[in-house]
Amino acid sequence: MALQYVARYSEVCSLLKSRMAGRLSIVEKKQLERFIHAGPKDFNLLYSFTRDGADATIFHQMCDNKGPTVTIVYNTLETVYGGYTEKSWTSGSGQYCRDEHAFLFGLQQNGKVAPVKCPVKVIDSAIYCKTTHGPVFGSGPDLVTFTGTLSVQDDKFTTNANYSFGNCYDMGGISTDQFTNNIKTVTELEVYSVTDSTLVPVWREMEGGWDKQDMEELKNEMDSWSPPHRVGLKSANILFLGPVGAGKSSFFNTIASIFRGHVTGQAVCGSAEQSITSKYQMYRVRGSALAKPMKFKLCDTRGIEENQGIDGTELNYLLEGNVPNGYQFNPSTPISPDISGFISSPTLNQKIHCVCFIIDGSTATVMSERMLEKIKSLQTKVRQKGISQVVLVTKIDKVCSHVEEDVFTVFQSVAIQELVDKVSDIFGVPRSHVLPVKNFEKEIFLRNDVSILALLSLRQILRATEDFMFNLLDFIDDKKKDSESSE
């Protein structure tokens, strides 16, 4: 009963946080940035139906005189559309405002990504401001989102919206049905202020800087790392887990590239609906063919999928060290003691000592419930065994335009800070264990900023691995004391 209460409390907290931050996803913010075409932007929620009530008076109280805004409508068929204006909303008896940069837009159509921009063509009537009306775009008007006060039933709002597209905005042949499904029942309406994005004071301190010397020091630290002596381990085994396409194999390639001095593709990777990784591979990292491998292995496995891929039983075998290196996954034959090479009595050197969940940062906050439930069930398996876990967040260049230009701004980016906070909440790990990275993907030459960020993350992964090993040392010492006291 207590666990159910905690779970419900967690759900309520998550809901409240989402209402404070809004429903606009990271990918959608980036798309709107491209539409606005004026550099990086910050989007701050001013007003929403579900948080503030569907009332035009409240809309004006919270949104008037706030400068540029985007209005976003989410209907019950999972179509998302709205409008942008550079001009402030105002109250009054009704007046049109001139805005040569206003536009209508679509982000999703029936749950599928379908970005479209419809620029203003009658700039003198771009928006209409009136106390009794919510956001209105165009004369005719093109789009009246709502007027007066609306009631809510079963978390749905039946609006008195009005559509007459094409009067003041160039719809490019898109019909009302294509743009809005021609329905007026919505689950949410949000208005965000749009401001120029600026870098903030560093929100995560780092040891060292971003110079080549800093990179060499990190490389030397990784090269000299070894498990605590008394544990009796030759090397640490770090398991990579994550959805298909998150960047598990790419992260190994990034680390391997840094130590080999050029961009490599040792681990097969790419983009596909189903996992490209077909083997369980325990990769060693070394600077050259003649150099000794480092004292840790990065273990790549097939991706997590909603309906197939790795499950709890297979994960247990991987964690326990039962699965041989090079094992070929077979979707029709799950891992069991009957597979070829099954290790029935694994040693501590064959077991997993840390698990690194790898998540695509650009889709982390819009992951399906089914995928999220599967990942959390795998996390539970890891926790039950007392194994350390961290979350590596990839593709951060797709999350923040500042980072896309210069990765070294990562710890000054509001967007990345918010992403780390959200991932921490979603996956229930400390923020210090959420590590943003960018893999080498399109590059053909090494970059110091990408390399240093990857090495900083690897260092944190190895430190988390040490946490597990120090717990193991405590267990060994306690067992030794018990043995001595019984003699």
C-alpha positions as CSV (number, residue, x, y, z in Angstrom):
1,M,0.0,0.0,0.0
2,A,2.9,2.4,0.9
3,L,4.6,1.7,-2.5
4,Q,1.3,2.4,-4.3
5,Y,1.1,5.7,-2.4
6,V,4.7,6.6,-3.3
7,A,4.0,5.8,-6.9
8,R,0.9,7.8,-7.0
9,Y,2.6,10.7,-5.3
10,S,5.4,10.6,-7.9
11,E,2.8,10.7,-10.7
12,V,1.1,13.7,-9.2
13,C,4.5,15.5,-8.8
14,S,5.4,14.8,-12.4
15,L,2.0,16.1,-13.5
16,L,2.4,19.3,-11.6
17,K,5.9,19.8,-13.0
18,S,4.7,19.3,-16.5
19,R,2.0,21.8,-16.0
20,M,4.5,24.3,-14.8
21,A,6.8,23.7,-17.7
22,G,4.2,23.0,-20.4
23,R,3.8,20.3,-23.0
24,L,6.0,21.8,-25.7
25,S,8.7,19.2,-26.4
26,I,12.4,19.9,-27.0
27,V,12.0,18.8,-30.7
28,E,9.0,21.1,-31.1
29,K,11.0,24.0,-29.6
30,K,13.8,23.4,-32.1
31,Q,11.3,23.4,-34.9
32,L,9.8,26.7,-33.8
33,E,13.3,28.1,-33.6
34,R,13.8,27.2,-37.3
35,F,10.4,28.7,-38.2
36,I,11.2,32.0,-36.4
37,H,14.7,31.9,-37.9
38,A,16.3,34.4,-35.6
39,G,18.8,32.4,-33.5
40,P,18.4,30.4,-30.3
41,K,15.2,31.0,-28.3
42,D,13.9,30.4,-24.9
43,F,10.2,29.4,-24.5
44,N,8.6,30.2,-21.1
45,L,5.0,29.1,-20.4
46,L,2.8,32.1,-19.6
47,Y,-0.7,30.6,-19.8
48,S,-2.4,27.2,-20.2
49,F,-5.9,25.9,-20.1
50,T,-5.1,23.0,-17.7
51,R,-3.1,25.1,-15.3
52,D,-4.9,28.5,-15.4
53,G,-8.4,27.8,-16.7
54,A,-9.9,28.4,-20.2
55,D,-10.8,32.1,-19.6
56,A,-10.1,35.0,-22.0
57,T,-9.8,37.4,-19.1
58,I,-7.1,35.2,-17.4
59,F,-5.3,34.8,-20.8
60,H,-5.0,38.6,-21.0
61,Q,-3.9,39.0,-17.4
62,M,-1.1,36.6,-17.9
63,C,-0.1,37.3,-21.5
64,D,-0.7,41.0,-22.2
65,N,2.4,43.2,-22.9
66,K,4.8,40.2,-22.9
67,G,6.3,40.7,-26.4
68,P,6.7,37.8,-28.9
69,T,4.7,34.7,-28.1
70,V,3.6,31.4,-29.6
71,T,0.1,30.0,-29.1
72,I,-0.2,26.2,-29.3
73,V,-3.4,24.2,-29.5
74,Y,-3.4,20.4,-28.8
75,N,-6.6,18.8,-30.1
76,T,-8.1,15.4,-29.2
77,L,-6.8,13.8,-32.4
78,E,-3.2,14.6,-31.4
79,T,-2.9,17.4,-34.0
80,V,-0.8,20.3,-32.8
81,Y,-1.0,23.8,-34.4
82,G,-0.9,27.4,-33.5
83,G,0.5,30.9,-34.3
84,Y,3.5,33.1,-33.6
85,T,3.5,36.9,-33.3
86,E,6.2,39.4,-32.4
87,K,3.7,41.8,-31.1
88,S,2.3,41.9,-27.6
89,W,-1.3,40.8,-26.9
90,T,-3.4,43.7,-25.4
91,S,-6.9,44.1,-23.9
92,G,-9.5,46.5,-25.2
93,S,-12.6,46.8,-27.4
94,G,-10.9,45.2,-30.4
95,Q,-8.0,46.2,-32.7
96,Y,-5.9,44.7,-35.4
97,C,-2.1,44.8,-35.0
98,R,0.5,44.9,-37.8
99,D,3.2,42.2,-37.7
100,E,5.2,41.3,-40.8
101,H,6.9,38.3,-39.1
102,A,3.7,36.6,-37.8
103,F,2.9,33.1,-39.0
104,L,0.6,30.1,-38.4
105,F,2.2,26.7,-38.0
106,G,1.5,23.0,-37.6
107,L,3.7,20.7,-35.6
108,Q,1.8,17.4,-35.6
109,Q,-1.0,15.8,-37.6
110,N,-2.8,12.9,-36.0
111,G,0.1,12.2,-33.7
112,K,2.7,12.3,-36.5
113,V,5.4,14.9,-36.9
114,A,4.3,17.2,-39.7
115,P,5.9,20.7,-39.5
116,V,4.5,23.4,-41.7
117,K,4.8,27.2,-41.6
118,C,2.1,29.5,-43.1
119,P,3.4,33.1,-43.2
120,V,1.3,36.2,-42.9
121,K,0.3,37.9,-46.2
122,V,-1.9,40.7,-44.9
123,I,0.5,42.2,-42.3
124,D,-1.8,45.0,-41.1
125,S,-4.2,42.3,-39.8
126,A,-1.8,39.8,-38.4
127,I,-3.4,39.5,-35.0
128,Y,-6.6,40.8,-33.3
129,C,-6.7,41.9,-29.7
130,K,-9.9,42.0,-27.6
131,T,-10.6,41.5,-23.9
132,T,-13.3,38.9,-24.5
133,H,-11.1,36.9,-26.9
134,G,-8.2,34.5,-26.6
135,P,-5.5,34.6,-29.2
136,V,-6.8,35.6,-32.6
137,F,-4.8,35.5,-35.9
138,G,-5.9,37.4,-39.0
139,S,-9.1,39.1,-40.1
140,G,-12.0,37.0,-41.3
141,P,-10.6,35.7,-39.0
142,D,-8.1,33.0,-40.0
143,L,-8.0,31.5,-36.5
144,V,-10.0,32.3,-33.3
145,T,-8.7,30.0,-30.7
146,F,-11.5,30.7,-28.2
147,T,-13.7,33.4,-26.6
148,G,-15.1,34.0,-23.2
149,T,-15.0,31.2,-20.6
150,L,-15.0,27.5,-21.5
151,S,-15.9,24.5,-19.3
152,V,-13.9,21.3,-19.0
153,Q,-15.2,17.7,-19.0
154,D,-13.1,14.5,-18.8
155,D,-10.0,16.7,-19.3
156,K,-11.3,18.0,-22.6
157,F,-12.3,21.6,-23.6
158,T,-15.0,22.1,-26.2
159,T,-14.0,25.5,-27.7
160,N,-16.0,28.1,-29.7
161,A,-13.1,28.4,-32.1
162,N,-13.5,29.8,-35.6
163,Y,-11.5,28.8,-38.7
164,S,-11.4,30.8,-41.9
165,F,-7.9,30.1,-43.1
166,G,-6.4,31.9,-46.1
167,N,-7.7,35.4,-45.5
168,C,-4.5,36.8,-44.0
169,Y,-2.1,33.9,-43.9
170,D,-0.7,31.9,-46.9
171,M,-1.8,28.3,-46.2
172,G,0.0,26.9,-49.2
173,G,-3.1,24.8,-50.2
174,I,-3.5,23.2,-46.8
175,S,-7.1,22.8,-45.9
176,T,-8.8,23.4,-42.6
177,D,-9.2,19.7,-42.1
178,Q,-5.5,19.1,-42.7
179,F,-4.5,21.8,-40.3
180,T,-7.0,21.3,-37.4
181,N,-9.0,18.1,-38.3
182,N,-11.8,20.6,-38.4
183,I,-12.7,19.8,-34.8
184,K,-13.0,22.1,-31.8
185,T,-12.3,19.8,-28.9
186,V,-8.9,20.3,-27.4
187,T,-6.9,18.9,-24.5
188,E,-4.7,21.9,-24.0
189,L,-4.0,25.5,-25.2
190,E,-0.7,27.1,-24.2
191,V,0.9,30.5,-24.7
192,Y,4.7,30.8,-24.4
193,S,6.8,33.9,-24.3
194,V,9.7,33.8,-26.9
195,T,12.9,35.5,-25.9
196,D,16.5,35.4,-27.2
197,S,18.3,32.5,-25.6
198,T,21.3,33.5,-23.5
199,L,23.9,31.5,-21.8
200,V,23.7,31.4,-18.0
201,P,26.3,31.0,-15.3
202,V,27.8,27.5,-15.2
203,W,25.2,25.1,-13.7
204,R,27.7,22.2,-13.4
205,E,31.3,22.7,-12.4
206,M,33.9,20.7,-14.2
207,E,37.5,19.9,-13.3
208,G,39.8,21.4,-15.8
209,G,38.9,23.2,-19.0
210,W,38.4,22.7,-22.7
211,D,42.0,22.8,-24.0
212,K,44.1,20.1,-25.6
213,Q,46.1,19.8,-22.4
214,D,42.9,19.2,-20.4
215,M,42.0,16.4,-22.9
216,E,45.4,14.8,-22.5
217,E,45.1,14.8,-18.7
218,L,41.7,13.1,-18.9
219,K,43.1,10.5,-21.4
220,N,45.9,9.8,-19.0
221,E,43.5,9.4,-16.1
222,M,41.4,6.9,-18.0
223,D,44.4,5.0,-19.2
224,S,45.8,4.6,-15.7
225,W,42.4,3.7,-14.1
226,S,42.1,0.3,-12.5
227,P,39.6,-1.4,-10.1
228,P,40.4,-1.2,-6.4
229,H,43.2,-3.8,-5.7
230,R,41.5,-5.8,-3.0
231,V,38.3,-6.5,-5.1
232,G,40.3,-8.9,-7.2
233,L,39.1,-7.7,-10.6
234,K,41.2,-7.5,-13.7
235,S,38.9,-5.0,-15.3
236,A,35.5,-3.4,-15.0
237,N,32.5,-4.4,-17.2
238,I,30.2,-1.5,-18.1
239,L,26.9,-2.5,-19.8
240,F,25.3,-0.1,-22.3
241,L,21.5,-0.2,-22.5
242,G,19.1,2.0,-24.4
243,P,16.4,2.3,-27.0
244,V,17.3,1.6,-30.7
245,G,19.1,4.5,-32.2
246,A,20.0,6.2,-28.9
247,G,23.7,6.0,-29.6
248,K,25.1,3.1,-27.6
249,S,27.5,1.9,-30.3
250,S,28.3,5.5,-31.3
251,F,29.4,6.3,-27.7
252,F,31.9,3.4,-27.8
253,N,33.1,4.6,-31.2
254,T,33.5,8.2,-29.8
255,I,35.7,6.9,-26.9
256,A,37.7,4.6,-29.2
257,S,38.3,7.5,-31.6
258,I,39.6,9.8,-28.8
259,F,42.3,7.3,-27.8
260,R,43.2,6.2,-31.3
261,G,43.6,9.8,-32.5
262,H,41.1,9.8,-35.4
263,V,37.4,9.1,-35.9
264,T,36.7,5.4,-36.0
265,G,33.7,3.1,-36.7
266,Q,34.8,0.0,-34.9
267,A,31.3,-0.8,-33.6
268,V,28.7,-1.1,-36.3
269,C,26.1,1.6,-35.9
270,G,23.5,3.5,-38.0
271,S,19.8,4.3,-38.0
272,A,17.0,1.7,-38.2
273,E,13.7,0.9,-36.6
274,Q,15.1,-2.3,-35.2
275,S,18.4,-2.8,-33.4
276,I,21.5,-2.7,-35.6
277,T,23.6,-4.2,-32.8
278,S,23.2,-8.0,-33.3
279,K,26.0,-9.3,-31.0
280,Y,26.8,-8.9,-27.4
281,Q,30.3,-7.3,-27.7
282,M,32.6,-6.6,-24.7
283,Y,34.8,-3.9,-26.3
284,R,38.2,-3.0,-25.0
285,V,39.6,0.5,-25.4
286,R,43.2,0.9,-26.5
287,G,45.3,3.7,-28.1
288,S,46.8,1.4,-30.7
289,A,47.1,-2.2,-31.8
290,L,50.3,-2.5,-29.8
291,A,49.1,-0.7,-26.7
292,K,47.7,-2.6,-23.7
293,P,43.9,-2.3,-23.4
294,M,42.5,-0.2,-20.6
295,K,41.2,-1.8,-17.5
296,F,37.5,-1.5,-18.4
297,K,35.3,-3.0,-21.1
298,L,32.3,-1.2,-22.7
299,C,29.7,-3.9,-23.3
300,D,27.3,-3.2,-26.2
301,T,24.1,-5.2,-26.5
302,R,21.0,-4.9,-28.7
303,G,18.6,-2.0,-28.3
304,I,15.5,-1.8,-26.1
305,E,12.3,-2.1,-28.1
306,E,8.7,-1.8,-27.1
307,N,7.7,-5.3,-28.4
308,Q,10.9,-7.1,-28.6
309,G,14.6,-6.5,-27.8
310,I,16.2,-7.1,-24.5
311,D,13.9,-8.0,-21.6
312,G,14.2,-8.6,-17.8
313,T,15.2,-12.2,-18.1
314,E,17.9,-11.6,-20.7
315,L,19.2,-8.6,-18.7
316,N,19.5,-10.8,-15.7
317,Y,21.7,-13.2,-17.6
318,L,23.8,-10.3,-18.9
319,L,24.3,-8.8,-15.5
320,E,25.2,-12.2,-14.0
321,G,27.9,-12.8,-16.6
322,N,26.2,-15.8,-18.2
323,V,26.3,-14.5,-21.7
324,P,29.5,-15.1,-23.7
325,N,31.3,-12.3,-25.5
326,G,30.3,-12.4,-29.1
327,Y,26.9,-14.0,-28.5
328,Q,24.7,-13.6,-31.6
329,F,21.2,-12.4,-30.6
330,N,18.3,-14.2,-32.1
331,P,14.9,-12.6,-31.8
332,S,13.1,-16.0,-32.0
333,T,15.4,-17.6,-29.4
334,P,15.7,-15.7,-26.1
335,I,18.8,-16.1,-24.0
336,S,18.6,-19.2,-21.8
337,P,21.0,-21.8,-20.3
338,D,20.5,-23.7,-23.6
339,I,22.3,-21.2,-25.8
340,S,25.8,-22.0,-27.1
341,G,28.6,-21.0,-24.8
342,F,26.3,-20.2,-21.8
343,I,28.5,-19.5,-18.8
344,S,26.8,-21.5,-16.0
345,S,29.2,-20.5,-13.2
346,P,30.5,-17.0,-14.0
347,T,33.3,-15.3,-12.0
348,L,33.2,-11.8,-10.7
349,N,35.4,-10.8,-13.6
350,Q,32.6,-11.9,-16.0
351,K,29.8,-10.0,-14.3
352,I,28.6,-6.5,-15.0
353,H,29.8,-3.8,-12.5
354,C,27.9,-0.7,-13.8
355,V,25.0,-0.1,-16.2
356,C,24.9,2.9,-18.4
357,F,21.4,3.7,-19.8
358,I,21.8,5.7,-23.0
359,I,19.0,8.0,-24.0
360,D,18.4,10.2,-27.1
361,G,18.2,13.7,-25.6
362,S,16.1,15.0,-28.4
363,T,13.3,12.5,-27.7
364,A,13.8,11.8,-24.0
365,T,10.8,13.8,-22.8
366,V,8.4,12.4,-25.4
367,M,9.2,8.7,-25.0
368,S,6.2,6.4,-25.2
369,E,4.7,5.2,-22.0
370,R,5.4,1.6,-23.1
371,M,9.1,2.3,-23.7
372,L,9.3,4.2,-20.4
373,E,7.8,1.3,-18.5
374,K,10.2,-1.1,-20.1
375,I,13.2,0.9,-19.2
376,K,12.1,1.4,-15.7
377,S,11.5,-2.3,-15.3
378,L,15.1,-2.9,-16.4
379,Q,16.3,-0.2,-14.0
380,T,14.6,-2.1,-11.2
381,K,16.5,-5.3,-12.1
382,V,19.7,-3.3,-11.9
383,R,18.9,-1.8,-8.5
384,Q,17.9,-5.2,-7.1
385,K,21.4,-6.4,-7.7
386,G,23.0,-3.3,-6.2
387,I,24.7,-2.3,-9.4
388,S,25.5,1.3,-10.0
389,Q,23.7,3.0,-12.9
390,V,24.1,6.3,-14.8
391,V,22.1,7.8,-17.7
392,L,24.0,9.1,-20.7
393,V,22.0,11.7,-22.7
394,T,23.1,11.8,-26.3
395,K,22.4,14.1,-29.3
396,I,22.5,17.3,-27.1
397,D,23.4,19.3,-30.2
398,K,19.8,18.7,-31.4
399,V,18.5,20.1,-28.1
400,C,20.3,23.5,-27.9
401,S,21.4,25.7,-30.8
402,H,24.2,27.1,-28.6
403,V,25.6,23.6,-28.1
404,E,25.1,22.8,-31.7
405,E,27.6,25.6,-32.5
406,D,30.0,25.1,-29.5
407,V,29.8,22.0,-27.3
408,F,31.8,23.7,-24.6
409,T,28.7,25.8,-23.8
410,V,26.9,22.7,-22.6
411,F,27.1,23.6,-18.9
412,Q,25.8,27.1,-19.5
413,S,22.8,26.0,-21.6
414,V,19.4,26.5,-20.0
415,A,18.0,23.9,-22.4
416,I,20.5,21.2,-21.4
417,Q,20.1,22.0,-17.7
418,E,16.3,21.6,-18.1
419,L,16.9,18.3,-20.0
420,V,19.1,16.9,-17.3
421,D,16.6,17.9,-14.6
422,K,13.7,16.2,-16.6
423,V,15.7,13.0,-17.3
424,S,16.7,12.8,-13.6
425,D,13.0,13.0,-12.7
426,I,11.8,10.6,-15.3
427,F,14.4,7.9,-14.6
428,G,14.8,8.4,-10.9
429,V,18.6,9.0,-10.8
430,P,20.6,11.8,-9.2
431,R,21.3,14.7,-11.5
432,S,25.0,14.1,-11.0
433,H,24.4,10.7,-12.7
434,V,22.8,12.2,-15.8
435,L,25.6,12.9,-18.3
436,P,25.0,15.0,-21.5
437,V,27.2,14.0,-24.5
438,K,27.5,14.5,-28.2
439,N,28.9,11.5,-30.1
440,F,31.1,11.8,-33.2
441,E,28.5,11.2,-36.0
442,K,29.0,13.5,-39.0
443,E,32.6,14.5,-38.1
444,I,35.6,13.1,-39.9
445,F,38.1,14.9,-37.6
446,L,38.3,14.9,-33.8
447,R,37.1,17.9,-31.9
448,N,38.4,18.9,-28.5
449,D,35.1,20.0,-27.1
450,V,33.3,16.8,-28.1
451,S,36.2,14.6,-26.9
452,I,36.5,16.3,-23.5
453,L,32.8,16.1,-22.8
454,A,32.8,12.4,-23.7
455,L,35.9,11.8,-21.4
456,L,34.2,13.7,-18.5
457,S,31.2,11.4,-18.9
458,L,33.4,8.3,-19.0
459,R,35.2,9.4,-15.8
460,Q,31.8,9.7,-14.1
461,I,30.9,6.3,-15.3
462,L,34.1,4.8,-13.9
463,R,33.5,6.6,-10.6
464,A,30.0,5.1,-10.4
465,T,31.6,1.7,-11.2
466,E,34.0,2.3,-8.2
467,D,30.9,2.9,-6.0
468,F,29.8,-0.6,-6.7
469,M,33.2,-2.0,-6.0
470,F,33.6,-0.2,-2.7
471,N,30.3,-1.7,-1.7
472,L,31.7,-5.0,-2.7
473,L,34.8,-4.3,-0.5
474,D,32.5,-3.6,2.5
475,F,30.7,-6.9,1.9
476,I,34.1,-8.8,1.7
477,D,35.3,-7.1,4.9
478,D,32.0,-7.9,6.8
479,K,32.2,-11.5,5.6
480,K,35.8,-11.7,6.8
481,K,34.9,-10.3,10.2
482,D,31.9,-12.7,10.6
483,S,34.3,-15.6,9.7
484,E,36.9,-14.5,12.2
485,S,34.3,-14.0,15.0
486,S,32.9,-17.5,14.5
487,E,36.3,-19.2,14.9
